[in-house]
Amino acid sequence: MKKIEAIIKTFRLDKVKEGLTEIGIVGMTILLSLVISILILNSCSKKNGRPPSSSGASCIASTTTCGNSNNLTNIPSAYLTALTKYTTANSTYAVNVCTEDTNGDGSANYMVIESSNRPNHKSYYWQATNALYEAFDFATNIYKYAATVTATGYSGTPRSAGTNMIMDQCITMKMPISPEEAITKSNTELSTIGLAINGVSFFNENAAPGDEITNELFTFDQCSGHPQRSGVYHYHVDPVCLIKDLGGSVTDNSTTDGGTTYSWIEDNGTNGGLLLGFLLDGFPVYGPVGDNHTDYSGSSTPSIDTYNGHTHSTTEFQSGIYHYHVKTANIGGTNSTVFWVTNAKYYGSPGSITVR
């Protein structure tokens, strides 16, 4: 075995030749058995071509701002109803809310949301051993995003996002305690720009350099999300399963092609008043704007602006607040066939986000 170990460790051709000569047939048989065993173990550590299970970074109480608990004492009264929803929406993986006084003057200057970034809905991207794992035929996205297929001339093959899968994160989002419009608008980043009510990351309408965001649509799971390389599961578009879980209205769709039936759910255009989360600048995100979108009192609303939002009263903010909407087609900003969460910039001044 020492001869075999020497061959494996050195990887020098002269030593390999010498070693093979010395170990003979019996030694080569042992070596072959060792290699096969390694390959089998490696294969068993993966399931469906996925990396072995990992919890990722964990939110240890001592390293978090909220200490893995909720403290809404200093949350502004106008935000209390909305932010409380973070503490109840995800019954499987806790999301915590608190405030932080970073300058020590005795007054909180940030509203803080902390999450492990794990959705409590089904996904292809869960480990197969997770109760929330559900298989998905990615060819479904050809029909779900048929308008984009036509508009972009997409001719690829829908598929999963490789070996990427949902992994436990530790995300701290700090939003200004008193959000206001920024004089100079700042760009959203190619990472977490906000958190949905279930604690899952919102990403913007851009893909990583070299990729086309519309091509990424075809790697989305049954709930319109997917994870990036480090396992941060996120939504670029309307999170249909979250919308359904929050009591929003969705439509069941299906089509049969070549003897195969493809099924999916979609927002039905009446969820413009449904709170879905917040962006980093402290302004809320609501559902897609339908044809008959009204404010809390039933009155008509202002047009969507270039930041993909507008100001009016909502269920949670009855005195009115600026808020974003998951975009419906080409309403607001750029012409698009997709329900992106934002356009290129924040309306307000963003706080900070830490992903660890």
C-alpha positions in Angstrom: 0.0 0.0 0.0 2.9 2.4 0.6 3.9 2.1 -3.0 0.3 2.9 -4.1 0.2 5.9 -1.7 3.5 7.2 -3.2 2.1 7.0 -6.7 -1.1 8.8 -5.7 0.7 11.6 -3.9 3.5 12.4 -6.3 1.8 12.2 -9.7 5.2 12.2 -11.4 5.3 10.0 -14.5 8.8 8.6 -13.7 7.7 7.5 -10.3 4.4 6.1 -11.7 6.3 4.0 -14.2 8.7 2.8 -11.5 5.9 2.2 -9.0 3.8 0.2 -11.4 6.7 -2.0 -12.3 7.4 -2.8 -8.6 3.8 -3.4 -7.5 3.0 -5.8 -10.3 -0.5 -7.2 -11.1 -1.6 -7.7 -7.5 -0.6 -4.1 -6.6 -2.3 -2.8 -9.7 -5.5 -4.6 -8.7 -5.4 -3.0 -5.3 -4.8 0.4 -6.9 -7.7 -0.1 -9.3 -10.0 -1.1 -6.4 -8.9 2.0 -4.5 -9.7 4.3 -7.4 -13.1 2.7 -8.0 -13.9 3.0 -4.2 -13.1 6.8 -4.4 -15.3 7.2 -7.4 -18.2 5.4 -5.8 -17.9 7.5 -2.6 -17.8 10.7 -4.6 -20.9 9.6 -6.6 -22.8 8.8 -3.4 -22.0 12.2 -2.0 -24.1 13.7 -4.8 -27.7 13.2 -5.7 -29.1 14.1 -9.0 -25.8 15.7 -9.9 -25.9 18.0 -6.9 -23.2 18.8 -4.3 -23.4 17.2 -0.9 -25.8 18.8 1.6 -24.5 21.8 3.5 -26.1 24.2 5.9 -24.0 27.1 4.6 -23.2 29.9 7.0 -25.4 29.8 10.1 -26.9 32.8 11.9 -25.3 32.4 15.3 -27.0 34.7 17.7 -23.8 36.4 18.8 -23.0 37.4 15.3 -26.4 38.8 14.4 -27.9 42.2 15.1 -31.3 40.8 16.3 -29.8 37.9 18.2 -32.1 35.4 16.5 -35.2 37.0 18.2 -37.7 39.8 17.4 -37.8 43.2 19.1 -40.2 45.6 17.4 -40.3 48.1 20.2 -38.5 50.9 18.3 -40.0 50.1 14.9 -41.8 53.3 13.7 -45.5 52.9 14.1 -46.2 53.5 10.4 -44.0 50.4 9.7 -45.1 48.1 12.5 -48.0 46.3 10.7 -45.9 45.7 7.6 -42.7 44.5 9.3 -44.6 42.3 11.8 -45.5 40.2 8.7 -41.8 39.1 8.4 -42.2 37.4 11.8 -45.1 35.2 10.7 -45.0 34.6 7.0 -42.4 31.9 7.0 -43.5 29.2 9.4 -40.6 26.9 8.6 -37.5 29.1 8.7 -37.5 32.1 11.1 -37.1 35.7 9.9 -36.3 38.2 12.7 -37.0 41.9 12.9 -35.4 44.5 15.2 -33.8 48.0 15.2 -30.2 49.2 15.6 -28.7 52.4 17.1 -25.4 52.6 15.3 -24.2 56.0 16.5 -25.1 55.5 20.2 -27.4 58.5 20.5 -30.2 56.5 22.1 -32.4 56.5 18.9 -32.6 53.7 16.4 -31.4 54.6 12.9 -32.0 51.3 11.2 -34.8 48.8 10.8 -33.2 45.4 10.6 -34.4 42.2 8.9 -32.4 39.0 9.4 -33.0 35.8 7.5 -31.4 32.4 6.6 -32.8 33.0 3.1 -34.7 29.7 2.9 -38.2 29.7 1.3 -41.0 27.7 2.9 -42.3 26.6 -0.5 -41.6 23.8 -2.9 -38.6 24.0 -5.2 -36.5 21.8 -7.5 -33.5 23.4 -5.9 -33.9 21.9 -2.4 -31.9 18.9 -1.4 -33.8 15.8 -2.5 -34.0 14.8 1.2 -35.8 18.1 2.2 -39.5 17.7 2.5 -39.9 20.8 0.3 -38.1 19.3 -2.6 -40.2 18.8 -5.7 -39.2 17.7 -9.2 -39.8 20.1 -12.0 -39.7 19.9 -15.8 -37.9 23.0 -16.9 -39.4 22.8 -20.4 -42.5 24.2 -18.6 -40.8 27.6 -18.8 -41.1 27.6 -22.6 -44.8 27.9 -22.2 -44.9 30.0 -18.9 -42.7 32.6 -20.6 -44.0 32.2 -24.1 -44.2 36.0 -24.6 -40.4 36.3 -23.8 -39.6 33.4 -26.1 -41.4 35.2 -28.9 -39.9 38.6 -28.1 -36.3 37.5 -27.7 -36.3 34.7 -30.2 -35.1 32.3 -27.5 -34.1 28.9 -29.0 -32.2 27.3 -26.1 -33.0 24.3 -24.0 -34.6 25.1 -20.6 -32.5 23.5 -17.8 -31.7 23.8 -14.1 -29.0 26.2 -12.9 -26.4 23.5 -12.9 -25.4 22.2 -9.5 -26.6 25.4 -7.7 -29.0 24.6 -4.9 -30.6 26.3 -1.9 -28.2 26.7 1.0 -28.6 28.2 4.4 -27.4 31.8 4.5 -27.2 34.5 7.2 -28.5 37.8 5.7 -28.8 41.0 7.6 -30.6 43.9 5.8 -30.5 47.3 7.5 -33.0 49.9 6.2 -33.1 53.6 7.1 -35.4 54.2 10.0 -37.0 57.1 8.1 -36.9 56.3 4.4 -37.0 59.2 1.9 -36.4 59.9 -1.7 -32.7 60.1 -2.5 -31.5 63.3 -4.2 -29.0 61.3 -6.2 -30.3 57.9 -7.1 -28.0 54.9 -6.7 -27.8 51.7 -8.7 -29.1 48.4 -7.5 -26.4 45.7 -7.2 -26.0 42.2 -8.7 -26.9 40.6 -5.4 -29.5 40.9 -2.7 -31.3 44.2 -3.0 -34.1 43.5 -0.6 -35.9 40.7 1.2 -39.3 39.2 0.5 -41.8 38.7 3.4 -40.7 35.0 3.6 -37.0 36.1 4.0 -35.9 35.3 0.5 -33.7 37.6 -1.5 -34.9 40.0 -4.2 -32.4 40.4 -7.1 -32.7 43.1 -9.8 -33.4 42.7 -13.5 -29.8 42.0 -14.5 -27.8 38.9 -14.9 -24.1 38.3 -14.1 -21.8 39.8 -16.8 -21.8 37.6 -19.9 -25.2 36.2 -19.2 -28.6 37.3 -20.5 -31.2 37.8 -17.8 -34.0 36.6 -20.2 -32.1 33.3 -20.6 -32.1 32.9 -16.8 -35.9 32.8 -16.9 -35.6 29.2 -18.2 -33.7 28.1 -15.1 -36.4 29.3 -12.8 -38.2 26.7 -10.7 -41.9 26.1 -10.2 -42.0 29.1 -7.9 -40.1 31.5 -10.2 -36.9 31.5 -8.3 -33.4 30.0 -8.5 -30.1 30.0 -6.5 -26.8 31.4 -7.5 -23.4 29.7 -7.1 -23.1 30.2 -3.3 -26.7 29.0 -2.8 -28.5 32.3 -2.3 -32.0 31.5 -3.6 -33.7 34.6 -5.0 -36.5 36.1 -7.0 -35.9 38.3 -10.1 -39.6 38.3 -10.9 -43.0 38.0 -9.3 -42.7 35.2 -6.7 -45.8 33.3 -7.6 -45.7 30.7 -4.8 -45.2 33.4 -2.2 -48.1 35.4 -3.7 -50.3 32.3 -3.3 -49.1 31.6 0.2 -49.9 35.2 1.3 -53.5 34.7 0.1 -53.1 36.3 -3.4 -54.9 35.2 -6.4 -53.2 33.0 -9.0 -54.3 31.1 -12.0 -53.6 27.4 -12.8 -52.3 27.0 -16.3 -51.4 24.0 -18.4 -50.7 23.0 -22.0 -50.1 19.7 -23.7 -47.4 19.4 -26.3 -46.3 16.1 -27.9 -48.3 14.1 -25.4 -46.7 15.9 -22.4 -48.7 18.2 -20.2 -46.9 21.2 -18.6 -48.5 22.9 -15.6 -47.7 26.1 -13.8 -49.3 29.0 -11.8 -49.3 32.7 -12.6 -50.3 35.9 -10.9 -53.8 36.8 -12.1 -53.3 40.6 -12.2 -55.3 41.5 -9.0 -52.5 41.4 -6.5 -51.2 45.0 -6.7 -52.2 45.6 -3.1 -50.4 42.6 -1.7 -47.2 43.4 0.3 -44.4 41.1 -0.9 -41.4 42.6 1.0 -39.0 45.6 1.2 -36.0 46.8 -0.7 -32.8 48.0 0.9 -33.9 51.7 0.9 -36.8 50.9 3.2 -39.6 51.2 0.7 -42.0 48.3 0.3 -42.6 46.1 -2.7 -46.1 45.1 -3.7 -47.5 42.7 -6.2 -47.9 43.2 -10.0 -50.1 46.1 -11.1 -53.2 44.9 -12.9 -55.5 46.8 -15.2 -57.8 48.0 -12.4 -55.2 48.8 -9.7 -56.6 51.1 -7.0 -55.4 52.4 -3.7 -56.6 51.4 -0.2 -59.7 53.5 -0.5 -60.6 52.2 -4.0 -59.4 55.4 -5.8 -57.3 55.4 -9.0 -53.6 55.5 -8.5 -50.7 57.6 -10.1 -48.8 56.1 -13.0 -45.8 53.9 -12.3 -42.6 55.9 -12.5 -39.2 55.0 -13.9 -38.1 53.4 -10.6 -41.1 51.1 -10.9 -43.1 52.6 -8.2 -45.5 55.3 -7.1 -47.1 56.8 -4.0 -50.6 56.1 -2.6 -52.3 54.5 0.4 -52.1 50.7 0.9 -53.5 48.3 3.5 -50.3 48.6 5.6 -49.7 52.3 5.0 -53.1 53.9 5.0 -51.7 57.4 5.0 -49.8 56.7 1.8 -46.2 55.7 1.0 -43.9 55.4 -2.0 -43.6 51.8 -2.9 -42.4 49.5 -5.7 -44.4 47.1 -7.7 -43.3 43.9 -9.3 -43.5 45.1 -12.8 -46.3 44.0 -15.1 -45.0 43.8 -18.7 -44.1 47.2 -20.0 -45.9 49.3 -17.3 -43.2 51.5 -15.9 -39.6 51.8 -17.0 -38.3 49.8 -19.9 -40.3 47.7 -22.3 -40.3 44.2 -21.0 -42.4 41.0 -21.2 -41.4 40.0 -17.7 -42.5 41.0 -14.2 -39.2 42.3 -12.9 -39.0 43.5 -9.3 -37.2 46.8 -10.0 -35.6 48.9 -12.7 -31.9 50.0 -12.5 -32.0 52.3 -9.4 -33.3 52.6 -5.9 -35.9 55.4 -5.3 -34.4 56.0 -1.8 -31.0 55.8 -0.2 -30.1 52.2 0.5 -29.0 51.0 3.8 -26.6 48.0 4.0 -26.8 44.3 3.3 -24.5 41.6 4.7 -24.6 38.0 3.4 -22.5 35.6 5.3 
